[in-house]
Amino acid sequence: MLLAETHFRLTNLQQRSGMLLLDALLGVFLLAGCEAEAPPATAVSLPSASPAETITSTAAEQAVAEMAVGLDEGLVNPGYVEKPDWFVNSFLDIREDVAEAAAANKRVILYFYQDGCPYCKKLLDTNLSQRATVEKMQSRFNVIAINMWGDREVTDFTGAATTEKAFARALRVMFTPTLLFLNEAGEVALRVNGYYAPHKFNTALDYAAVHNGSAPSFREYYAGIAPSPASGKLHSADASLTADRPLDRRDGERPLLVFFEQKDCAPCDELHLDVLQRPESRGQLARFDTILIDMWAQDPVQRPDGKTSSAAAWARELDVKYAPSLVFFNSAGEEVFRTEAYLRSFHVQSVMDYVASGAYLEQPSFQRFIAARADALEARGIHVDLMD
């Protein structure tokens, strides 16, 4: 395979010349023959080519260009990507980590990554931007990040001292991301070589939290669950404003509701295809100017504060971590409220009513507001089902 051969030669050149730039380039190579839903991983270096093999600068540049073309739409070759702050800050004594997790009724996930890996970035940005996934991981697992090229000391399963890169090599970590789910005995209950889309990744979390890799196998378990993938679309039909509209120069005094979302997001699908289609939801939605923002897009947005930046930069500045997030602004362009959780119809409708009515100015406790709202609806003979 031409790209594989080129990759090995690039690796050999990196080892012999010490060019730091190639660290980022390694993350561009994508494995052939992967699942249809998305290339699952970034391949990592195997032993380098023989010393006799050489590659010119021009050839290297051409190879890098070819590999960059191989990225899926919407993916970029990143550099260092910050890990979530809820990952465990471990001393990398694996046996100790397993024991500590077991004492807390949890299991361990060893997350092998490399800088410059687009699918590591996609795992963190897409999968871990969904609050239900994060809550599931935090409640069931301790996640430990291991740089498969790193030099930090690791105490392995046998108690021997090694390094991150030697540990990864011993475990035959060939792709990034690779996730090893360890049970309470420190045995691998599930190994995920590469990127899983959110619906499959969540099923893997459910499986690895209780099973040990034997019967049923993950393949059998997944076939029995058969989770549905997200639509992969942004639901702009619920936006009354287009993305190029200056948000600081809107007509009227209606508050602004900004949906921060992403394409691969089942909760976003549920919000737009179910919750916001309810008559009560439509009535509440009509009280706002609405716009839908792709939280990872580089398209320019003219923000309510009068500044212009990319959508991704705006989301980052607002510290938007989850999709969907509903962020509300008053007519002066000031944020007044937001939601960052999975909500069903009553709560979504109540949030919109809380802002549109101006109740947030008089009642600072949203929970007291929704309790009073539920009582008022029940008094009118309208039953409130919090999970409907």
FIVEX-663414 format. One record per residue (C-alpha): x, y, z; residue in one letter; chain; residue number from 1. Coordinates in pm, 1 decimal, decimal comma. Each point is the difference from the previous one (the first is absolute). Layout:
FIVEX-663414
+----------+----------+----------+----+----+-----+
|        X |        Y |        Z | aa | ch |   i |
+----------+----------+----------+----+----+-----+
|        X |        Y |        Z |  a |  A | NUM |
...
+----------+----------+----------+----+----+-----+
//
This chain:
FIVEX-663414
+----------+----------+----------+----+----+-----+
|        X |        Y |        Z | aa | ch |   i |
+----------+----------+----------+----+----+-----+
|      0,0 |      0,0 |      0,0 |  m |  A |   1 |
|    163,2 |    324,5 |   -117,5 |  l |  A |   2 |
|   -112,6 |    214,2 |    292,6 |  l |  A |   3 |
|    114,7 |   -258,4 |    251,1 |  a |  A |   4 |
|    341,7 |    -18,2 |   -163,2 |  e |  A |   5 |
|     23,1 |    378,3 |     -6,2 |  t |  A |   6 |
|   -100,1 |      7,8 |    367,8 |  h |  A |   7 |
|    280,8 |   -237,4 |     96,3 |  f |  A |   8 |
|    248,4 |    209,5 |   -192,3 |  r |  A |   9 |
|   -120,6 |    316,6 |    166,7 |  l |  A |  10 |
|     38,6 |   -171,7 |    334,4 |  t |  A |  11 |
|    352,8 |   -108,2 |    -88,0 |  n |  A |  12 |
|     88,6 |    352,8 |   -103,6 |  l |  A |  13 |
|   -143,4 |    136,6 |    322,3 |  q |  A |  14 |
|    203,8 |   -238,6 |    211,8 |  q |  A |  15 |
|    321,8 |     77,0 |   -182,9 |  r |  A |  16 |
|    -39,3 |    378,4 |    -29,6 |  s |  A |  17 |
|   -195,4 |     81,7 |    315,5 |  g |  A |  18 |
|   -232,7 |    234,7 |   -186,5 |  m |  A |  19 |
|   -273,4 |     93,3 |    246,8 |  l |  A |  20 |
|   -226,3 |    112,0 |   -281,2 |  l |  A |  21 |
|    -61,3 |   -359,7 |    -99,6 |  l |  A |  22 |
|   -157,6 |    -75,4 |    339,4 |  d |  A |  23 |
|   -311,3 |    180,2 |   -119,7 |  a |  A |  24 |
|     14,4 |   -159,4 |   -344,4 |  l |  A |  25 |
|    -20,1 |   -354,3 |    137,7 |  l |  A |  26 |
|   -360,4 |     59,1 |    100,0 |  g |  A |  27 |
|   -112,1 |     50,9 |   -358,3 |  v |  A |  28 |
|     37,0 |   -357,2 |   -122,6 |  f |  A |  29 |
|   -332,5 |   -188,9 |     -5,5 |  l |  A |  30 |
|    -40,3 |   -376,5 |      1,5 |  l |  A |  31 |
|   -155,5 |   -156,0 |   -310,5 |  a |  A |  32 |
|   -285,9 |   -249,7 |     22,1 |  g |  A |  33 |
|   -170,4 |    165,6 |    297,5 |  c |  A |  34 |
|   -365,8 |     14,7 |     94,5 |  e |  A |  35 |
|   -233,8 |    186,3 |   -230,8 |  a |  A |  36 |
|   -127,7 |    235,9 |    270,6 |  e |  A |  37 |
|    343,0 |    161,7 |     42,9 |  a |  A |  38 |
|    367,2 |    -91,5 |    -28,0 |  p |  A |  39 |
|     58,0 |   -139,6 |    346,2 |  p |  A |  40 |
|    350,8 |    106,9 |     81,6 |  a |  A |  41 |
|    325,9 |    161,5 |    -83,1 |  t |  A |  42 |
|    269,7 |   -257,3 |    -66,3 |  a |  A |  43 |
|    317,3 |     28,9 |    203,1 |  v |  A |  44 |
|    356,3 |    -86,3 |    -86,1 |  s |  A |  45 |
|    114,7 |   -355,5 |    -18,4 |  l |  A |  46 |
|    374,8 |    -68,6 |     -7,4 |  p |  A |  47 |
|    167,4 |    240,9 |   -238,4 |  s |  A |  48 |
|    124,8 |    -82,2 |   -347,0 |  a |  A |  49 |
|    356,1 |   -111,5 |    -57,0 |  s |  A |  50 |
|    276,7 |    261,8 |     21,1 |  p |  A |  51 |
|     50,5 |    -35,1 |   -373,5 |  a |  A |  52 |
|   -339,7 |    147,7 |    -69,3 |  e |  A |  53 |
|     -1,9 |    374,3 |    -53,0 |  t |  A |  54 |
|   -258,0 |    257,3 |    -95,9 |  i |  A |  55 |
|     50,5 |    344,0 |   -147,0 |  t |  A |  56 |
|   -155,8 |    314,1 |    139,8 |  s |  A |  57 |
|   -214,6 |     34,3 |   -311,1 |  t |  A |  58 |
|   -121,7 |   -356,9 |     28,6 |  a |  A |  59 |
|    -77,1 |     52,5 |    367,5 |  a |  A |  60 |
|   -207,2 |    306,4 |    -76,6 |  e |  A |  61 |
|   -186,8 |   -190,2 |   -270,5 |  q |  A |  62 |
|    -68,2 |   -290,7 |    236,6 |  a |  A |  63 |
|   -130,6 |    234,0 |    266,0 |  v |  A |  64 |
|   -228,7 |    165,6 |   -255,6 |  a |  A |  65 |
|   -131,9 |   -340,4 |   -108,4 |  e |  A |  66 |
|    -65,5 |   -103,1 |    359,1 |  m |  A |  67 |
|   -177,0 |    327,7 |     77,8 |  a |  A |  68 |
|   -238,9 |    -63,5 |   -287,8 |  v |  A |  69 |
|    -88,6 |   -330,9 |    168,0 |  g |  A |  70 |
|   -169,0 |    171,9 |    295,3 |  l |  A |  71 |
|   -377,7 |    -14,1 |     15,7 |  d |  A |  72 |
|   -199,3 |    317,1 |    -54,2 |  e |  A |  73 |
|      5,8 |    222,1 |    305,7 |  g |  A |  74 |
|    316,1 |   -152,6 |    143,9 |  l |  A |  75 |
|    325,4 |    186,4 |     40,8 |  v |  A |  76 |
|    347,1 |   -106,5 |    101,6 |  n |  A |  77 |
|     28,8 |    152,7 |    347,8 |  p |  A |  78 |
|    294,0 |     41,8 |    228,2 |  g |  A |  79 |
|    -31,5 |    -39,0 |    375,0 |  y |  A |  80 |
|   -360,5 |    -32,0 |    118,0 |  v |  A |  81 |
|    -84,9 |     76,6 |    363,0 |  e |  A |  82 |
|   -146,6 |   -297,8 |    186,5 |  k |  A |  83 |
|   -315,6 |     43,7 |    208,2 |  p |  A |  84 |
|     75,8 |    113,5 |    353,5 |  d |  A |  85 |
|   -196,5 |   -294,2 |    140,1 |  w |  A |  86 |
|    250,7 |   -253,4 |   -132,7 |  f |  A |  87 |
|    191,7 |   -152,3 |    290,1 |  v |  A |  88 |
|    334,0 |    159,5 |     82,7 |  n |  A |  89 |
|    181,4 |   -328,5 |     45,0 |  s |  A |  90 |
|    353,6 |    -89,2 |    109,5 |  f |  A |  91 |
|    -32,4 |   -278,1 |   -260,8 |  l |  A |  92 |
|     31,0 |   -289,7 |    240,8 |  d |  A |  93 |
|   -257,6 |   -208,4 |   -184,2 |  i |  A |  94 |
|    -59,7 |   -256,5 |    274,6 |  r |  A |  95 |
|    -52,5 |    279,7 |    251,0 |  e |  A |  96 |
|   -236,5 |    178,6 |   -240,5 |  d |  A |  97 |
|   -207,2 |   -315,8 |    -42,4 |  v |  A |  98 |
|    -22,2 |    -51,1 |    377,7 |  a |  A |  99 |
|   -102,8 |    361,4 |     62,3 |  e |  A | 100 |
|   -269,0 |    -21,2 |   -268,9 |  a |  A | 101 |
|   -132,2 |   -330,0 |    135,7 |  a |  A | 102 |
|    -22,5 |    148,9 |    350,0 |  a |  A | 103 |
|   -225,9 |    268,5 |   -147,3 |  a |  A | 104 |
|   -205,4 |   -262,4 |   -186,1 |  n |  A | 105 |
|    147,1 |    109,4 |   -332,7 |  k |  A | 106 |
|    219,8 |   -140,2 |   -273,3 |  r |  A | 107 |
|    300,0 |    148,3 |   -179,8 |  v |  A | 108 |
|     24,1 |    121,4 |   -359,1 |  i |  A | 109 |
|    350,8 |     35,4 |   -140,4 |  l |  A | 110 |
|    -26,7 |    257,1 |   -278,7 |  y |  A | 111 |
|    298,0 |    -14,0 |   -237,5 |  f |  A | 112 |
|     37,4 |    309,2 |   -215,5 |  y |  A | 113 |
|    252,4 |    194,5 |   -202,3 |  q |  A | 114 |
|     21,0 |    366,3 |    -84,7 |  d |  A | 115 |
|   -100,6 |     64,5 |   -358,8 |  g |  A | 116 |
|   -264,9 |   -276,2 |     -0,3 |  c |  A | 117 |
|   -324,2 |    127,4 |   -158,5 |  p |  A | 118 |
|   -208,0 |   -285,2 |    142,1 |  y |  A | 119 |
|    126,4 |     59,0 |    353,1 |  c |  A | 120 |
|   -118,2 |    357,9 |    -44,7 |  k |  A | 121 |
|   -332,8 |   -123,4 |   -139,0 |  k |  A | 122 |
|    -47,7 |   -230,7 |    298,3 |  l |  A | 123 |
|     57,1 |    289,5 |    241,2 |  l |  A | 124 |
|   -193,3 |    260,2 |   -198,7 |  d |  A | 125 |
|   -295,2 |   -204,9 |   -124,8 |  t |  A | 126 |
|    -57,2 |   -286,4 |    242,5 |  n |  A | 127 |
|    109,5 |    178,8 |    315,7 |  l |  A | 128 |
|   -202,7 |    310,1 |    -80,0 |  s |  A | 129 |
|   -317,1 |   -197,4 |     77,7 |  q |  A | 130 |
|    -82,7 |     28,0 |    366,9 |  r |  A | 131 |
|   -164,6 |   -342,1 |     29,1 |  a |  A | 132 |
|    320,4 |   -162,5 |   -124,1 |  t |  A | 133 |
|    215,9 |    199,9 |    240,0 |  v |  A | 134 |
|   -224,1 |    -77,1 |    296,0 |  e |  A | 135 |
|      5,2 |   -370,3 |    -88,3 |  k |  A | 136 |
|    378,7 |     -2,0 |    -18,0 |  m |  A | 137 |
|     47,4 |    197,3 |    319,9 |  q |  A | 138 |
|   -238,3 |   -219,2 |    198,6 |  s |  A | 139 |
|    136,8 |   -334,0 |   -122,4 |  r |  A | 140 |
|    363,9 |     50,1 |    -94,5 |  f |  A | 141 |
|    325,9 |    170,1 |     84,3 |  n |  A | 142 |
|    153,4 |    111,8 |   -328,6 |  v |  A | 143 |
|    379,5 |     14,7 |    -23,0 |  i |  A | 144 |
|    167,2 |    158,3 |   -302,2 |  a |  A | 145 |
|    324,0 |   -154,4 |   -125,7 |  i |  A | 146 |
|    208,3 |    162,1 |   -271,6 |  n |  A | 147 |
|    109,8 |   -289,5 |   -218,1 |  m |  A | 148 |
|    319,1 |    193,0 |    -83,2 |  w |  A | 149 |
|     46,0 |    123,0 |    356,5 |  g |  A | 150 |
|    292,9 |    -41,0 |    237,6 |  d |  A | 151 |
|   -180,5 |     18,1 |    333,4 |  r |  A | 152 |
|     70,7 |   -294,3 |    226,7 |  e |  A | 153 |
|   -267,0 |   -271,8 |     14,2 |  v |  A | 154 |
|    -22,9 |   -286,6 |    245,7 |  t |  A | 155 |
|   -158,2 |   -272,4 |   -210,3 |  d |  A | 156 |
|   -232,0 |   -291,6 |     80,3 |  f |  A | 157 |
|    289,7 |   -203,6 |    142,5 |  t |  A | 158 |
|    137,2 |    282,1 |    214,4 |  g |  A | 159 |
|    295,2 |     59,8 |   -231,7 |  a |  A | 160 |
|    112,7 |    353,5 |    -76,9 |  a |  A | 161 |
|    -23,6 |    103,5 |   -364,0 |  t |  A | 162 |
|    -91,6 |    305,2 |   -208,9 |  t |  A | 163 |
|   -320,8 |    104,1 |   -171,6 |  e |  A | 164 |
|    132,6 |    -83,5 |   -345,8 |  k |  A | 165 |
|    144,7 |   -334,6 |    108,8 |  a |  A | 166 |
|   -324,8 |    -83,5 |    181,0 |  f |  A | 167 |
|   -199,4 |     83,6 |   -314,0 |  a |  A | 168 |
|    234,0 |   -209,4 |   -212,7 |  r |  A | 169 |
|    -25,7 |   -295,6 |    239,7 |  a |  A | 170 |
|   -379,2 |     17,7 |    -24,0 |  l |  A | 171 |
|     25,7 |     17,5 |   -380,8 |  r |  A | 172 |
|   -171,7 |    335,5 |    -20,6 |  v |  A | 173 |
|      4,0 |     52,6 |   -376,3 |  m |  A | 174 |
|   -267,7 |    266,2 |    -36,6 |  f |  A | 175 |
|   -114,9 |    314,3 |    172,2 |  t |  A | 176 |
|   -228,1 |     33,7 |    169,8 |  p |  A | 177 |
|     21,9 |   -339,9 |    168,6 |  t |  A | 178 |
|   -202,0 |    -56,4 |    316,5 |  l |  A | 179 |
|     59,0 |   -291,4 |    233,4 |  l |  A | 180 |
|   -285,2 |    -59,5 |    246,1 |  f |  A | 181 |
|    136,1 |   -181,0 |    306,8 |  l |  A | 182 |
|   -213,0 |   -195,0 |    243,4 |  n |  A | 183 |
|     51,2 |    -14,5 |    376,8 |  e |  A | 184 |
|    273,0 |   -261,1 |    -40,2 |  a |  A | 185 |
|    195,4 |    214,3 |   -244,6 |  g |  A | 186 |
|    -97,2 |   -218,8 |   -294,7 |  e |  A | 187 |
|   -104,5 |    144,3 |   -334,8 |  v |  A | 188 |
|   -378,4 |    -27,1 |    -17,4 |  a |  A | 189 |
|    -22,6 |    184,7 |   -331,7 |  l |  A | 190 |
|    248,8 |    143,0 |   -245,0 |  r |  A | 191 |
|   -107,3 |    276,8 |   -237,9 |  v |  A | 192 |
|    249,7 |     52,9 |   -279,4 |  n |  A | 193 |
|    -95,3 |    333,4 |   -152,1 |  g |  A | 194 |
|   -287,9 |    241,8 |     -3,3 |  y |  A | 195 |
|   -360,6 |   -107,1 |     64,8 |  y |  A | 196 |
|   -291,0 |    227,3 |    -89,2 |  a |  A | 197 |
|   -198,1 |    115,0 |    308,1 |  p |  A | 198 |
|   -275,1 |   -264,2 |    -23,2 |  h |  A | 199 |
|    253,7 |   -283,7 |    -17,4 |  k |  A | 200 |
|    232,7 |    160,3 |    253,6 |  f |  A | 201 |
|   -279,0 |     26,9 |    258,6 |  n |  A | 202 |
|    -85,7 |   -366,0 |    -55,5 |  t |  A | 203 |
|    367,0 |    -85,6 |     56,6 |  a |  A | 204 |
|    -11,0 |    191,9 |    330,0 |  l |  A | 205 |
|   -310,4 |   -190,7 |    110,6 |  d |  A | 206 |
|    159,6 |   -331,2 |    -92,8 |  y |  A | 207 |
|    339,3 |     66,4 |    156,5 |  a |  A | 208 |
|   -152,7 |    121,1 |    326,4 |  a |  A | 209 |
|   -133,4 |   -348,1 |     85,1 |  v |  A | 210 |
|    134,6 |   -264,0 |   -241,4 |  h |  A | 211 |
|    341,1 |   -162,6 |    -24,9 |  n |  A | 212 |
|     35,5 |    -66,7 |   -372,0 |  g |  A | 213 |
|   -108,3 |   -363,2 |     -4,1 |  s |  A | 214 |
|   -370,8 |    -82,7 |    -20,3 |  a |  A | 215 |
|   -159,3 |    195,8 |   -142,5 |  p |  A | 216 |
|    268,2 |    144,3 |   -222,1 |  s |  A | 217 |
|    -26,5 |    367,8 |    -81,3 |  f |  A | 218 |
|    -96,4 |    -92,4 |   -355,9 |  r |  A | 219 |
|   -294,2 |   -206,9 |    128,7 |  e |  A | 220 |
|    -96,9 |    265,5 |    253,3 |  y |  A | 221 |
|      7,6 |    277,9 |   -257,7 |  y |  A | 222 |
|   -209,3 |   -203,0 |   -245,8 |  a |  A | 223 |
|   -262,7 |    -55,2 |    269,8 |  g |  A | 224 |
|    -14,0 |    368,0 |     96,3 |  i |  A | 225 |
|     13,6 |    131,3 |   -357,9 |  a |  A | 226 |
|     27,4 |    369,4 |     94,9 |  p |  A | 227 |
|   -102,4 |    253,1 |   -261,3 |  s |  A | 228 |
|    258,8 |    245,6 |   -129,8 |  p |  A | 229 |
|    -61,0 |    372,6 |      1,3 |  a |  A | 230 |
|   -124,3 |    164,2 |   -318,6 |  s |  A | 231 |
|    326,0 |    182,1 |    -60,5 |  g |  A | 232 |
|   -191,4 |    318,1 |    -87,6 |  k |  A | 233 |
|    -45,4 |    344,5 |    147,4 |  l |  A | 234 |
|   -367,2 |     89,4 |     52,4 |  h |  A | 235 |
|     -0,1 |    356,2 |   -127,6 |  s |  A | 236 |
|   -376,3 |     -5,8 |    -74,0 |  a |  A | 237 |
|    -65,5 |    114,7 |    357,7 |  d |  A | 238 |
|    217,7 |    309,2 |    -45,1 |  a |  A | 239 |
|   -173,9 |    325,2 |    -88,1 |  s |  A | 240 |
|    333,0 |    174,0 |    -71,0 |  l |  A | 241 |
|    266,2 |   -100,9 |   -249,2 |  t |  A | 242 |
|    356,5 |    -54,7 |    112,4 |  a |  A | 243 |
|    122,5 |    315,5 |   -176,8 |  d |  A | 244 |
|   -247,1 |    227,8 |    182,2 |  r |  A | 245 |
|    159,8 |    268,1 |    224,7 |  p |  A | 246 |
|   -123,8 |   -112,4 |    341,9 |  l |  A | 247 |
|     61,6 |    341,8 |    155,8 |  d |  A | 248 |
|   -235,7 |    169,2 |   -245,2 |  r |  A | 249 |
|   -326,2 |   -191,2 |     28,4 |  r |  A | 250 |
|   -344,2 |    150,1 |    -47,4 |  d |  A | 251 |
|   -225,5 |     29,3 |    306,1 |  g |  A | 252 |
|     55,3 |    -85,3 |    364,8 |  e |  A | 253 |
|    -34,9 |   -377,1 |     -7,2 |  r |  A | 254 |
|    273,7 |   -195,3 |    180,3 |  p |  A | 255 |
|    241,2 |   -207,4 |   -203,6 |  l |  A | 256 |
|     24,4 |   -377,1 |     30,6 |  l |  A | 257 |
|    319,0 |   -154,6 |   -140,7 |  v |  A | 258 |
|      9,2 |   -375,2 |    -54,4 |  f |  A | 259 |
|    361,5 |   -120,0 |     21,7 |  f |  A | 260 |
|     -0,3 |   -341,8 |   -161,3 |  e |  A | 261 |
|    196,0 |   -241,3 |   -218,4 |  q |  A | 262 |
|    -86,8 |   -238,7 |   -280,1 |  k |  A | 263 |
|     59,9 |   -335,1 |    169,4 |  d |  A | 264 |
|   -230,0 |     54,9 |    296,9 |  c |  A | 265 |
|   -294,7 |   -223,1 |     84,7 |  a |  A | 266 |
|   -124,9 |    234,3 |    278,6 |  p |  A | 267 |
|     -3,8 |    282,5 |   -257,6 |  c |  A | 268 |
|   -212,8 |   -218,4 |   -228,2 |  d |  A | 269 |
|   -241,3 |    -73,5 |    284,6 |  e |  A | 270 |
|    -24,5 |    366,8 |     92,3 |  l |  A | 271 |
|    -93,9 |    112,0 |   -350,0 |  h |  A | 272 |
|   -191,7 |   -300,5 |   -131,5 |  l |  A | 273 |
|   -208,2 |    -56,4 |    312,9 |  d |  A | 274 |
|     17,5 |    258,1 |    280,6 |  v |  A | 275 |
|    -12,8 |    313,4 |   -214,6 |  l |  A | 276 |
|   -277,5 |   -141,2 |   -218,5 |  q |  A | 277 |
|   -248,5 |      0,9 |    291,8 |  r |  A | 278 |
|   -265,9 |    276,8 |    -31,8 |  p |  A | 279 |
|     94,0 |    147,3 |    338,7 |  e |  A | 280 |
|    367,1 |      1,9 |   -101,3 |  s |  A | 281 |
|    -79,8 |    173,8 |   -328,3 |  r |  A | 282 |
|   -190,8 |    267,2 |    187,3 |  g |  A | 283 |
|    290,6 |     63,0 |    234,3 |  q |  A | 284 |
|    252,2 |     -2,8 |   -284,5 |  l |  A | 285 |
|   -191,3 |    276,1 |   -178,7 |  a |  A | 286 |
|     86,1 |    236,2 |    286,3 |  r |  A | 287 |
|    367,9 |      2,7 |   -101,8 |  f |  A | 288 |
|    232,0 |     82,6 |   -280,5 |  d |  A | 289 |
|    178,9 |   -329,9 |    -55,3 |  t |  A | 290 |
|    321,2 |   -102,7 |   -168,6 |  i |  A | 291 |
|    178,0 |   -334,4 |    -23,8 |  l |  A | 292 |
|    379,9 |     -3,7 |     27,1 |  i |  A | 293 |
|    229,1 |   -290,7 |    -83,7 |  d |  A | 294 |
|    221,7 |     11,8 |    307,7 |  m |  A | 295 |
|    303,5 |   -129,3 |   -193,4 |  w |  A | 296 |
|    -37,8 |    209,7 |   -318,1 |  a |  A | 297 |
|    254,0 |    255,8 |   -115,6 |  q |  A | 298 |
|   -267,0 |    210,9 |   -172,9 |  d |  A | 299 |
|     -9,7 |    362,9 |    120,2 |  p |  A | 300 |
|   -278,1 |    107,4 |    236,0 |  v |  A | 301 |
|    -95,7 |    360,2 |     79,8 |  q |  A | 302 |
|    -66,8 |    -42,8 |    369,0 |  r |  A | 303 |
|   -245,3 |    177,6 |    233,7 |  p |  A | 304 |
|    291,8 |    189,1 |    160,2 |  d |  A | 305 |
|     83,4 |    154,2 |   -338,9 |  g |  A | 306 |
|    316,6 |   -204,9 |    -51,0 |  k |  A | 307 |
|     60,7 |   -233,6 |   -291,9 |  t |  A | 308 |
|    169,5 |   -334,6 |     46,0 |  s |  A | 309 |
|    -30,5 |   -356,8 |   -118,0 |  s |  A | 310 |
|   -286,6 |   -204,1 |    141,8 |  a |  A | 311 |
|    250,7 |   -231,0 |    168,6 |  a |  A | 312 |
|    183,4 |    290,7 |    161,4 |  a |  A | 313 |
|   -327,1 |    145,8 |    129,0 |  w |  A | 314 |
|   -103,4 |   -335,0 |    147,1 |  a |  A | 315 |
|    341,1 |    -35,1 |    161,1 |  r |  A | 316 |
|    -13,9 |    352,3 |    142,9 |  e |  A | 317 |
|   -344,4 |    -73,4 |    147,4 |  l |  A | 318 |
|    133,5 |   -329,7 |    137,2 |  d |  A | 319 |
|   -262,5 |   -201,2 |   -187,2 |  v |  A | 320 |
|     93,7 |   -364,2 |     58,6 |  k |  A | 321 |
|   -312,2 |   -197,3 |    -84,1 |  y |  A | 322 |
|   -235,0 |    -50,9 |   -291,4 |  a |  A | 323 |
|   -267,5 |    110,4 |     -0,4 |  p |  A | 324 |
|     54,6 |    309,8 |    213,4 |  s |  A | 325 |
|   -269,4 |    269,4 |     -3,9 |  l |  A | 326 |
|    143,4 |    341,9 |     81,3 |  v |  A | 327 |
|   -236,4 |    294,7 |     52,5 |  f |  A | 328 |
|     86,3 |    368,6 |    -48,8 |  f |  A | 329 |
|   -202,8 |    307,3 |     84,7 |  n |  A | 330 |
|    -60,3 |    287,7 |   -242,1 |  s |  A | 331 |
|    324,0 |    163,7 |    117,2 |  a |  A | 332 |
|    200,6 |   -303,7 |   -110,1 |  g |  A | 333 |
|     71,9 |   -125,5 |    351,8 |  e |  A | 334 |
|    -22,8 |   -368,5 |     85,2 |  e |  A | 335 |
|   -276,7 |    -55,2 |    255,3 |  v |  A | 336 |
|    -43,7 |   -377,4 |     16,1 |  f |  A | 337 |
|    107,7 |   -326,9 |   -157,7 |  r |  A | 338 |
|    -74,9 |   -372,3 |      5,8 |  t |  A | 339 |
|    272,5 |   -263,7 |    -28,1 |  e |  A | 340 |
|   -182,8 |   -321,8 |     75,1 |  a |  A | 341 |
|   -238,4 |   -254,9 |   -144,2 |  y |  A | 342 |
|   -349,3 |    148,1 |     36,0 |  l |  A | 343 |
|   -342,5 |   -122,9 |   -103,2 |  r |  A | 344 |
|   -294,1 |    209,9 |   -116,4 |  s |  A | 345 |
|   -122,8 |    150,5 |    327,6 |  f |  A | 346 |
|    343,8 |    120,7 |    103,7 |  h |  A | 347 |
|     85,7 |    140,7 |   -343,7 |  v |  A | 348 |
|   -332,4 |    183,4 |    -10,9 |  q |  A | 349 |
|     51,0 |    124,0 |    356,1 |  s |  A | 350 |
|    348,5 |    131,2 |    -78,2 |  v |  A | 351 |
|   -133,1 |    197,1 |   -295,7 |  m |  A | 352 |
|   -289,3 |    134,4 |    208,5 |  d |  A | 353 |
|    239,9 |     93,0 |    282,5 |  y |  A | 354 |
|    202,6 |    221,8 |   -234,0 |  v |  A | 355 |
|   -269,6 |    130,9 |   -236,6 |  a |  A | 356 |
|   -229,9 |    104,7 |    285,4 |  s |  A | 357 |
|    282,1 |    177,4 |    181,7 |  g |  A | 358 |
|    -60,7 |   -218,4 |    305,8 |  a |  A | 359 |
|    373,9 |    -50,0 |     38,4 |  y |  A | 360 |
|     22,7 |    365,6 |    106,3 |  l |  A | 361 |
|   -234,4 |    -55,0 |    294,3 |  e |  A | 362 |
|     58,6 |   -365,3 |     91,4 |  q |  A | 363 |
|    369,6 |    -95,0 |      1,2 |  p |  A | 364 |
|    -76,7 |   -366,1 |     75,8 |  s |  A | 365 |
|   -100,9 |   -181,9 |   -316,0 |  f |  A | 366 |
|   -103,0 |   -306,3 |    200,1 |  q |  A | 367 |
|   -253,8 |    203,8 |    199,1 |  r |  A | 368 |
|   -127,4 |    150,1 |   -323,2 |  f |  A | 369 |
|    -64,6 |   -337,6 |   -163,5 |  i |  A | 370 |
|   -162,7 |   -136,3 |    318,4 |  a |  A | 371 |
|   -241,4 |    294,1 |      1,0 |  a |  A | 372 |
|    -58,9 |    -39,4 |   -373,4 |  r |  A | 373 |
|    -76,7 |   -371,0 |     40,0 |  a |  A | 374 |
|   -246,6 |     75,9 |    281,0 |  d |  A | 375 |
|   -173,1 |    263,0 |   -214,5 |  a |  A | 376 |
|    -34,3 |   -241,9 |   -291,8 |  l |  A | 377 |
|   -135,6 |   -275,0 |    224,9 |  e |  A | 378 |
|   -254,8 |    246,7 |    140,5 |  a |  A | 379 |
|   -119,5 |     56,7 |   -356,7 |  r |  A | 380 |
|    -41,2 |   -372,6 |    -49,9 |  g |  A | 381 |
|    318,8 |    -38,2 |   -204,2 |  i |  A | 382 |
|    198,5 |   -295,8 |    129,8 |  h |  A | 383 |
|    377,7 |     46,1 |      4,7 |  v |  A | 384 |
|    208,6 |   -302,8 |    -96,3 |  d |  A | 385 |
|    364,2 |     93,2 |     57,7 |  l |  A | 386 |
|    129,3 |   -272,8 |   -234,2 |  m |  A | 387 |
|   -245,1 |     48,1 |   -284,7 |  d |  A | 388 |
+----------+----------+----------+----+----+-----+
//
